[in-house]
Amino acid sequence: MKSNRQPLIYVVLTLTCTVILVLFTDVERDLMRKLTCDTVDSIAGPHSDACD
């Protein structure tokens, strides 16, 4: 017998696995570097070597 909560459980498990994968990959680090370097570039002007 299929319950109404089953699709919700699948969604929660999928989101949880996705979050874990993102946290343990370079995606988060690269995203934060891109956001930080864009902000620094707009404030400081010249491109920094730390943002390469």
mmCIF file as Biopython writes it, N, C-alpha, C and O atoms, coordinates in Angstrom:
data_model
#
loop_
_atom_site.group_PDB
_atom_site.id
_atom_site.type_symbol
_atom_site.label_atom_id
_atom_site.label_alt_id
_atom_site.label_comp_id
_atom_site.label_asym_id
_atom_site.label_entity_id
_atom_site.label_seq_id
_atom_site.pdbx_PDB_ins_code
_atom_site.Cartn_x
_atom_site.Cartn_y
_atom_site.Cartn_z
_atom_site.occupancy
_atom_site.B_iso_or_equiv
_atom_site.auth_seq_id
_atom_site.auth_asym_id
_atom_site.pdbx_PDB_model_num
ATOM 1   N N  . MET A ? 1  ? 0.840  -1.179 0.000   1.0 0.0 1  A 1 
ATOM 2   C CA . MET A ? 1  ? 0.000  0.000  0.000   1.0 0.0 1  A 1 
ATOM 3   C C  . MET A ? 1  ? 0.887  1.245  0.000   1.0 0.0 1  A 1 
ATOM 4   O O  . MET A ? 1  ? 1.765  1.393  0.850   1.0 0.0 1  A 1 
ATOM 5   N N  . LYS A ? 2  ? 0.649  2.125  -0.952  1.0 0.0 2  A 1 
ATOM 6   C CA . LYS A ? 2  ? 1.456  3.329  -1.105  1.0 0.0 2  A 1 
ATOM 7   C C  . LYS A ? 2  ? 0.900  4.449  -0.227  1.0 0.0 2  A 1 
ATOM 8   O O  . LYS A ? 2  ? -0.299 4.728  -0.216  1.0 0.0 2  A 1 
ATOM 9   N N  . SER A ? 3  ? 1.800  5.068  0.493   1.0 0.0 3  A 1 
ATOM 10  C CA . SER A ? 3  ? 1.348  6.151  1.362   1.0 0.0 3  A 1 
ATOM 11  C C  . SER A ? 3  ? 1.517  7.492  0.657   1.0 0.0 3  A 1 
ATOM 12  O O  . SER A ? 3  ? 2.270  7.605  -0.310  1.0 0.0 3  A 1 
ATOM 13  N N  . ASN A ? 4  ? 0.812  8.500  1.148   1.0 0.0 4  A 1 
ATOM 14  C CA . ASN A ? 4  ? 0.907  9.840  0.577   1.0 0.0 4  A 1 
ATOM 15  C C  . ASN A ? 4  ? 2.223  10.519 0.931   1.0 0.0 4  A 1 
ATOM 16  O O  . ASN A ? 4  ? 2.613  11.487 0.279   1.0 0.0 4  A 1 
ATOM 17  N N  . ARG A ? 5  ? 2.907  10.027 1.948   1.0 0.0 5  A 1 
ATOM 18  C CA . ARG A ? 5  ? 4.157  10.643 2.397   1.0 0.0 5  A 1 
ATOM 19  C C  . ARG A ? 5  ? 5.364  10.152 1.593   1.0 0.0 5  A 1 
ATOM 20  O O  . ARG A ? 5  ? 6.446  10.730 1.695   1.0 0.0 5  A 1 
ATOM 21  N N  . GLN A ? 6  ? 5.196  9.114  0.810   1.0 0.0 6  A 1 
ATOM 22  C CA . GLN A ? 6  ? 6.328  8.556  0.097   1.0 0.0 6  A 1 
ATOM 23  C C  . GLN A ? 6  ? 7.008  9.554  -0.839  1.0 0.0 6  A 1 
ATOM 24  O O  . GLN A ? 6  ? 8.235  9.643  -0.813  1.0 0.0 6  A 1 
ATOM 25  N N  . PRO A ? 7  ? 6.277  10.313 -1.668  1.0 0.0 7  A 1 
ATOM 26  C CA . PRO A ? 7  ? 6.964  11.312 -2.508  1.0 0.0 7  A 1 
ATOM 27  C C  . PRO A ? 7  ? 7.703  12.368 -1.681  1.0 0.0 7  A 1 
ATOM 28  O O  . PRO A ? 7  ? 8.773  12.825 -2.083  1.0 0.0 7  A 1 
ATOM 29  N N  . LEU A ? 8  ? 7.153  12.754 -0.548  1.0 0.0 8  A 1 
ATOM 30  C CA . LEU A ? 8  ? 7.815  13.726 0.319   1.0 0.0 8  A 1 
ATOM 31  C C  . LEU A ? 8  ? 9.129  13.168 0.850   1.0 0.0 8  A 1 
ATOM 32  O O  . LEU A ? 8  ? 10.122 13.890 0.929   1.0 0.0 8  A 1 
ATOM 33  N N  . ILE A ? 9  ? 9.141  11.901 1.209   1.0 0.0 9  A 1 
ATOM 34  C CA . ILE A ? 9  ? 10.352 11.258 1.699   1.0 0.0 9  A 1 
ATOM 35  C C  . ILE A ? 9  ? 11.418 11.243 0.597   1.0 0.0 9  A 1 
ATOM 36  O O  . ILE A ? 9  ? 12.589 11.506 0.868   1.0 0.0 9  A 1 
ATOM 37  N N  . TYR A ? 10 ? 11.023 10.939 -0.633  1.0 0.0 10 A 1 
ATOM 38  C CA . TYR A ? 10 ? 11.959 10.947 -1.756  1.0 0.0 10 A 1 
ATOM 39  C C  . TYR A ? 10 ? 12.554 12.332 -1.967  1.0 0.0 10 A 1 
ATOM 40  O O  . TYR A ? 10 ? 13.753 12.461 -2.214  1.0 0.0 10 A 1 
ATOM 41  N N  . VAL A ? 11 ? 11.737 13.352 -1.874  1.0 0.0 11 A 1 
ATOM 42  C CA . VAL A ? 11 ? 12.215 14.723 -2.060  1.0 0.0 11 A 1 
ATOM 43  C C  . VAL A ? 11 ? 13.205 15.093 -0.956  1.0 0.0 11 A 1 
ATOM 44  O O  . VAL A ? 11 ? 14.254 15.672 -1.237  1.0 0.0 11 A 1 
ATOM 45  N N  . VAL A ? 12 ? 12.887 14.771 0.274   1.0 0.0 12 A 1 
ATOM 46  C CA . VAL A ? 12 ? 13.763 15.092 1.402   1.0 0.0 12 A 1 
ATOM 47  C C  . VAL A ? 12 ? 15.092 14.352 1.265   1.0 0.0 12 A 1 
ATOM 48  O O  . VAL A ? 12 ? 16.148 14.945 1.489   1.0 0.0 12 A 1 
ATOM 49  N N  . LEU A ? 13 ? 15.062 13.084 0.907   1.0 0.0 13 A 1 
ATOM 50  C CA . LEU A ? 13 ? 16.296 12.321 0.737   1.0 0.0 13 A 1 
ATOM 51  C C  . LEU A ? 13 ? 17.139 12.857 -0.416  1.0 0.0 13 A 1 
ATOM 52  O O  . LEU A ? 13 ? 18.364 12.927 -0.314  1.0 0.0 13 A 1 
ATOM 53  N N  . THR A ? 14 ? 16.492 13.230 -1.499  1.0 0.0 14 A 1 
ATOM 54  C CA . THR A ? 14 ? 17.203 13.783 -2.643  1.0 0.0 14 A 1 
ATOM 55  C C  . THR A ? 14 ? 17.872 15.100 -2.279  1.0 0.0 14 A 1 
ATOM 56  O O  . THR A ? 14 ? 19.036 15.319 -2.614  1.0 0.0 14 A 1 
ATOM 57  N N  . LEU A ? 15 ? 17.149 15.974 -1.599  1.0 0.0 15 A 1 
ATOM 58  C CA . LEU A ? 15 ? 17.718 17.255 -1.186  1.0 0.0 15 A 1 
ATOM 59  C C  . LEU A ? 15 ? 18.879 17.060 -0.206  1.0 0.0 15 A 1 
ATOM 60  O O  . LEU A ? 15 ? 19.894 17.752 -0.295  1.0 0.0 15 A 1 
ATOM 61  N N  . THR A ? 16 ? 18.729 16.137 0.709   1.0 0.0 16 A 1 
ATOM 62  C CA . THR A ? 16 ? 19.782 15.864 1.685   1.0 0.0 16 A 1 
ATOM 63  C C  . THR A ? 16 ? 21.047 15.368 0.989   1.0 0.0 16 A 1 
ATOM 64  O O  . THR A ? 16 ? 22.146 15.831 1.292   1.0 0.0 16 A 1 
ATOM 65  N N  . CYS A ? 17 ? 20.896 14.440 0.069   1.0 0.0 17 A 1 
ATOM 66  C CA . CYS A ? 17 ? 22.057 13.921 -0.668  1.0 0.0 17 A 1 
ATOM 67  C C  . CYS A ? 17 ? 22.707 15.011 -1.507  1.0 0.0 17 A 1 
ATOM 68  O O  . CYS A ? 17 ? 23.933 15.077 -1.595  1.0 0.0 17 A 1 
ATOM 69  N N  . THR A ? 18 ? 21.905 15.859 -2.119  1.0 0.0 18 A 1 
ATOM 70  C CA . THR A ? 18 ? 22.438 16.948 -2.929  1.0 0.0 18 A 1 
ATOM 71  C C  . THR A ? 18 ? 23.236 17.919 -2.074  1.0 0.0 18 A 1 
ATOM 72  O O  . THR A ? 18 ? 24.323 18.343 -2.466  1.0 0.0 18 A 1 
ATOM 73  N N  . VAL A ? 19 ? 22.711 18.269 -0.925  1.0 0.0 19 A 1 
ATOM 74  C CA . VAL A ? 19 ? 23.412 19.189 -0.024  1.0 0.0 19 A 1 
ATOM 75  C C  . VAL A ? 19 ? 24.737 18.590 0.433   1.0 0.0 19 A 1 
ATOM 76  O O  . VAL A ? 19 ? 25.748 19.291 0.486   1.0 0.0 19 A 1 
ATOM 77  N N  . ILE A ? 20 ? 24.742 17.310 0.760   1.0 0.0 20 A 1 
ATOM 78  C CA . ILE A ? 20 ? 25.977 16.647 1.184   1.0 0.0 20 A 1 
ATOM 79  C C  . ILE A ? 20 ? 27.000 16.665 0.061   1.0 0.0 20 A 1 
ATOM 80  O O  . ILE A ? 20 ? 28.173 16.953 0.297   1.0 0.0 20 A 1 
ATOM 81  N N  . LEU A ? 21 ? 26.573 16.362 -1.149  1.0 0.0 21 A 1 
ATOM 82  C CA . LEU A ? 21 ? 27.498 16.368 -2.281  1.0 0.0 21 A 1 
ATOM 83  C C  . LEU A ? 21 ? 28.076 17.752 -2.528  1.0 0.0 21 A 1 
ATOM 84  O O  . LEU A ? 21 ? 29.266 17.884 -2.816  1.0 0.0 21 A 1 
ATOM 85  N N  . VAL A ? 22 ? 27.259 18.772 -2.421  1.0 0.0 22 A 1 
ATOM 86  C CA . VAL A ? 22 ? 27.732 20.139 -2.648  1.0 0.0 22 A 1 
ATOM 87  C C  . VAL A ? 22 ? 28.720 20.552 -1.565  1.0 0.0 22 A 1 
ATOM 88  O O  . VAL A ? 22 ? 29.728 21.196 -1.855  1.0 0.0 22 A 1 
ATOM 89  N N  . LEU A ? 23 ? 28.438 20.189 -0.338  1.0 0.0 23 A 1 
ATOM 90  C CA . LEU A ? 23 ? 29.330 20.578 0.749   1.0 0.0 23 A 1 
ATOM 91  C C  . LEU A ? 23 ? 30.687 19.898 0.656   1.0 0.0 23 A 1 
ATOM 92  O O  . LEU A ? 23 ? 31.690 20.464 1.090   1.0 0.0 23 A 1 
ATOM 93  N N  . PHE A ? 24 ? 30.735 18.695 0.098   1.0 0.0 24 A 1 
ATOM 94  C CA . PHE A ? 24 ? 31.992 17.960 0.030   1.0 0.0 24 A 1 
ATOM 95  C C  . PHE A ? 24 ? 32.673 18.059 -1.332  1.0 0.0 24 A 1 
ATOM 96  O O  . PHE A ? 24 ? 33.552 17.253 -1.639  1.0 0.0 24 A 1 
ATOM 97  N N  . THR A ? 25 ? 32.294 19.004 -2.130  1.0 0.0 25 A 1 
ATOM 98  C CA . THR A ? 25 ? 32.962 19.223 -3.407  1.0 0.0 25 A 1 
ATOM 99  C C  . THR A ? 25 ? 33.500 20.643 -3.456  1.0 0.0 25 A 1 
ATOM 100 O O  . THR A ? 25 ? 33.346 21.421 -2.514  1.0 0.0 25 A 1 
ATOM 101 N N  . ASP A ? 26 ? 34.120 20.955 -4.553  1.0 0.0 26 A 1 
ATOM 102 C CA . ASP A ? 26 ? 34.701 22.280 -4.714  1.0 0.0 26 A 1 
ATOM 103 C C  . ASP A ? 26 ? 33.673 23.320 -5.131  1.0 0.0 26 A 1 
ATOM 104 O O  . ASP A ? 26 ? 34.013 24.496 -5.258  1.0 0.0 26 A 1 
ATOM 105 N N  . VAL A ? 27 ? 32.434 22.920 -5.346  1.0 0.0 27 A 1 
ATOM 106 C CA . VAL A ? 27 ? 31.425 23.852 -5.828  1.0 0.0 27 A 1 
ATOM 107 C C  . VAL A ? 27 ? 31.238 24.996 -4.845  1.0 0.0 27 A 1 
ATOM 108 O O  . VAL A ? 27 ? 31.204 26.160 -5.243  1.0 0.0 27 A 1 
ATOM 109 N N  . GLU A ? 28 ? 31.120 24.677 -3.584  1.0 0.0 28 A 1 
ATOM 110 C CA . GLU A ? 28 ? 30.904 25.714 -2.573  1.0 0.0 28 A 1 
ATOM 111 C C  . GLU A ? 28 ? 32.110 26.650 -2.500  1.0 0.0 28 A 1 
ATOM 112 O O  . GLU A ? 28 ? 31.949 27.869 -2.446  1.0 0.0 28 A 1 
ATOM 113 N N  . ARG A ? 29 ? 33.311 26.084 -2.499  1.0 0.0 29 A 1 
ATOM 114 C CA . ARG A ? 29 ? 34.519 26.893 -2.408  1.0 0.0 29 A 1 
ATOM 115 C C  . ARG A ? 29 ? 34.656 27.797 -3.631  1.0 0.0 29 A 1 
ATOM 116 O O  . ARG A ? 29 ? 34.975 28.980 -3.505  1.0 0.0 29 A 1 
ATOM 117 N N  . ASP A ? 30 ? 34.412 27.235 -4.813  1.0 0.0 30 A 1 
ATOM 118 C CA . ASP A ? 30 ? 34.515 28.032 -6.030  1.0 0.0 30 A 1 
ATOM 119 C C  . ASP A ? 30 ? 33.468 29.139 -6.065  1.0 0.0 30 A 1 
ATOM 120 O O  . ASP A ? 30 ? 33.756 30.256 -6.494  1.0 0.0 30 A 1 
ATOM 121 N N  . LEU A ? 31 ? 32.271 28.836 -5.620  1.0 0.0 31 A 1 
ATOM 122 C CA . LEU A ? 31 ? 31.208 29.833 -5.592  1.0 0.0 31 A 1 
ATOM 123 C C  . LEU A ? 31 ? 31.562 30.966 -4.636  1.0 0.0 31 A 1 
ATOM 124 O O  . LEU A ? 31 ? 31.395 32.138 -4.971  1.0 0.0 31 A 1 
ATOM 125 N N  . MET A ? 32 ? 32.047 30.624 -3.457  1.0 0.0 32 A 1 
ATOM 126 C CA . MET A ? 32 ? 32.412 31.655 -2.487  1.0 0.0 32 A 1 
ATOM 127 C C  . MET A ? 32 ? 33.583 32.494 -3.004  1.0 0.0 32 A 1 
ATOM 128 O O  . MET A ? 32 ? 33.605 33.709 -2.806  1.0 0.0 32 A 1 
ATOM 129 N N  . ARG A ? 33 ? 34.549 31.862 -3.662  1.0 0.0 33 A 1 
ATOM 130 C CA . ARG A ? 33 ? 35.683 32.611 -4.211  1.0 0.0 33 A 1 
ATOM 131 C C  . ARG A ? 33 ? 35.201 33.577 -5.290  1.0 0.0 33 A 1 
ATOM 132 O O  . ARG A ? 33 ? 35.641 34.725 -5.349  1.0 0.0 33 A 1 
ATOM 133 N N  . LYS A ? 34 ? 34.297 33.103 -6.139  1.0 0.0 34 A 1 
ATOM 134 C CA . LYS A ? 34 ? 33.786 33.951 -7.216  1.0 0.0 34 A 1 
ATOM 135 C C  . LYS A ? 34 ? 33.028 35.153 -6.635  1.0 0.0 34 A 1 
ATOM 136 O O  . LYS A ? 34 ? 33.225 36.286 -7.074  1.0 0.0 34 A 1 
ATOM 137 N N  . LEU A ? 35 ? 32.171 34.902 -5.655  1.0 0.0 35 A 1 
ATOM 138 C CA . LEU A ? 35 ? 31.415 36.001 -5.048  1.0 0.0 35 A 1 
ATOM 139 C C  . LEU A ? 35 ? 32.347 36.978 -4.340  1.0 0.0 35 A 1 
ATOM 140 O O  . LEU A ? 35 ? 32.174 38.191 -4.458  1.0 0.0 35 A 1 
ATOM 141 N N  . THR A ? 36 ? 33.321 36.469 -3.615  1.0 0.0 36 A 1 
ATOM 142 C CA . THR A ? 36 ? 34.251 37.327 -2.884  1.0 0.0 36 A 1 
ATOM 143 C C  . THR A ? 36 ? 35.106 38.137 -3.846  1.0 0.0 36 A 1 
ATOM 144 O O  . THR A ? 36 ? 35.290 39.338 -3.650  1.0 0.0 36 A 1 
ATOM 145 N N  . CYS A ? 37 ? 35.627 37.497 -4.878  1.0 0.0 37 A 1 
ATOM 146 C CA . CYS A ? 37 ? 36.495 38.209 -5.818  1.0 0.0 37 A 1 
ATOM 147 C C  . CYS A ? 37 ? 35.713 39.247 -6.608  1.0 0.0 37 A 1 
ATOM 148 O O  . CYS A ? 37 ? 36.244 40.319 -6.899  1.0 0.0 37 A 1 
ATOM 149 N N  . ASP A ? 38 ? 34.472 38.959 -6.961  1.0 0.0 38 A 1 
ATOM 150 C CA . ASP A ? 38 ? 33.660 39.950 -7.658  1.0 0.0 38 A 1 
ATOM 151 C C  . ASP A ? 38 ? 33.431 41.168 -6.779  1.0 0.0 38 A 1 
ATOM 152 O O  . ASP A ? 38 ? 33.481 42.300 -7.260  1.0 0.0 38 A 1 
ATOM 153 N N  . THR A ? 39 ? 33.181 40.947 -5.497  1.0 0.0 39 A 1 
ATOM 154 C CA . THR A ? 39 ? 32.951 42.047 -4.563  1.0 0.0 39 A 1 
ATOM 155 C C  . THR A ? 39 ? 34.230 42.848 -4.367  1.0 0.0 39 A 1 
ATOM 156 O O  . THR A ? 39 ? 34.201 44.079 -4.376  1.0 0.0 39 A 1 
ATOM 157 N N  . VAL A ? 40 ? 35.352 42.157 -4.190  1.0 0.0 40 A 1 
ATOM 158 C CA . VAL A ? 40 ? 36.636 42.838 -3.984  1.0 0.0 40 A 1 
ATOM 159 C C  . VAL A ? 40 ? 37.008 43.624 -5.230  1.0 0.0 40 A 1 
ATOM 160 O O  . VAL A ? 40 ? 37.477 44.758 -5.127  1.0 0.0 40 A 1 
ATOM 161 N N  . ASP A ? 41 ? 36.806 43.037 -6.412  1.0 0.0 41 A 1 
ATOM 162 C CA . ASP A ? 41 ? 37.142 43.730 -7.661  1.0 0.0 41 A 1 
ATOM 163 C C  . ASP A ? 41 ? 36.321 45.004 -7.825  1.0 0.0 41 A 1 
ATOM 164 O O  . ASP A ? 41 ? 36.837 46.023 -8.285  1.0 0.0 41 A 1 
ATOM 165 N N  . SER A ? 42 ? 35.057 44.948 -7.454  1.0 0.0 42 A 1 
ATOM 166 C CA . SER A ? 42 ? 34.218 46.132 -7.635  1.0 0.0 42 A 1 
ATOM 167 C C  . SER A ? 42 ? 34.578 47.229 -6.633  1.0 0.0 42 A 1 
ATOM 168 O O  . SER A ? 42 ? 34.395 48.411 -6.922  1.0 0.0 42 A 1 
ATOM 169 N N  . ILE A ? 43 ? 35.085 46.851 -5.464  1.0 0.0 43 A 1 
ATOM 170 C CA . ILE A ? 43 ? 35.440 47.843 -4.441  1.0 0.0 43 A 1 
ATOM 171 C C  . ILE A ? 43 ? 36.874 48.333 -4.630  1.0 0.0 43 A 1 
ATOM 172 O O  . ILE A ? 43 ? 37.128 49.538 -4.631  1.0 0.0 43 A 1 
ATOM 173 N N  . ALA A ? 44 ? 37.812 47.393 -4.789  1.0 0.0 44 A 1 
ATOM 174 C CA . ALA A ? 44 ? 39.227 47.745 -4.824  1.0 0.0 44 A 1 
ATOM 175 C C  . ALA A ? 44 ? 39.700 48.203 -6.192  1.0 0.0 44 A 1 
ATOM 176 O O  . ALA A ? 44 ? 40.658 48.970 -6.291  1.0 0.0 44 A 1 
ATOM 177 N N  . GLY A ? 45 ? 39.060 47.757 -7.219  1.0 0.0 45 A 1 
ATOM 178 C CA . GLY A ? 45 ? 39.469 48.156 -8.560  1.0 0.0 45 A 1 
ATOM 179 C C  . GLY A ? 45 ? 40.274 47.089 -9.268  1.0 0.0 45 A 1 
ATOM 180 O O  . GLY A ? 45 ? 39.697 46.260 -9.970  1.0 0.0 45 A 1 
ATOM 181 N N  . PRO A ? 46 ? 41.592 47.079 -9.109  1.0 0.0 46 A 1 
ATOM 182 C CA . PRO A ? 46 ? 42.425 46.128 -9.856  1.0 0.0 46 A 1 
ATOM 183 C C  . PRO A ? 46 ? 42.209 44.691 -9.408  1.0 0.0 46 A 1 
ATOM 184 O O  . PRO A ? 46 ? 41.780 44.428 -8.284  1.0 0.0 46 A 1 
ATOM 185 N N  . HIS A ? 47 ? 42.515 43.768 -10.312 1.0 0.0 47 A 1 
ATOM 186 C CA . HIS A ? 47 ? 42.354 42.334 -10.042 1.0 0.0 47 A 1 
ATOM 187 C C  . HIS A ? 47 ? 43.416 41.858 -9.070  1.0 0.0 47 A 1 
ATOM 188 O O  . HIS A ? 47 ? 44.593 42.189 -9.213  1.0 0.0 47 A 1 
ATOM 189 N N  . SER A ? 48 ? 43.008 41.099 -8.104  1.0 0.0 48 A 1 
ATOM 190 C CA . SER A ? 48 ? 43.937 40.580 -7.090  1.0 0.0 48 A 1 
ATOM 191 C C  . SER A ? 48 ? 44.488 39.229 -7.521  1.0 0.0 48 A 1 
ATOM 192 O O  . SER A ? 48 ? 43.810 38.473 -8.217  1.0 0.0 48 A 1 
ATOM 193 N N  . ASP A ? 49 ? 45.739 38.917 -7.103  1.0 0.0 49 A 1 
ATOM 194 C CA . ASP A ? 49 ? 46.334 37.612 -7.396  1.0 0.0 49 A 1 
ATOM 195 C C  . ASP A ? 49 ? 45.628 36.493 -6.635  1.0 0.0 49 A 1 
ATOM 196 O O  . ASP A ? 49 ? 45.643 35.345 -7.078  1.0 0.0 49 A 1 
ATOM 197 N N  . ALA A ? 50 ? 45.016 36.805 -5.509  1.0 0.0 50 A 1 
ATOM 198 C CA . ALA A ? 50 ? 44.311 35.799 -4.718  1.0 0.0 50 A 1 
ATOM 199 C C  . ALA A ? 50 ? 43.065 35.282 -5.433  1.0 0.0 50 A 1 
ATOM 200 O O  . ALA A ? 50 ? 42.555 34.213 -5.097  1.0 0.0 50 A 1 
ATOM 201 N N  . CYS A ? 51 ? 42.580 36.024 -6.402  1.0 0.0 51 A 1 
ATOM 202 C CA . CYS A ? 51 ? 41.358 35.628 -7.110  1.0 0.0 51 A 1 
ATOM 203 C C  . CYS A ? 51 ? 41.639 34.842 -8.383  1.0 0.0 51 A 1 
ATOM 204 O O  . CYS A ? 51 ? 40.709 34.524 -9.125  1.0 0.0 51 A 1 
ATOM 205 N N  . ASP A ? 52 ? 42.914 34.519 -8.653  1.0 0.0 52 A 1 
ATOM 206 C CA . ASP A ? 52 ? 43.241 33.749 -9.854  1.0 0.0 52 A 1 
ATOM 207 C C  . ASP A ? 52 ? 42.864 32.310 -9.696  1.0 0.0 52 A 1 
ATOM 208 O O  . ASP A ? 52 ? 43.068 31.514 -10.612 1.0 0.0 52 A 1 
#
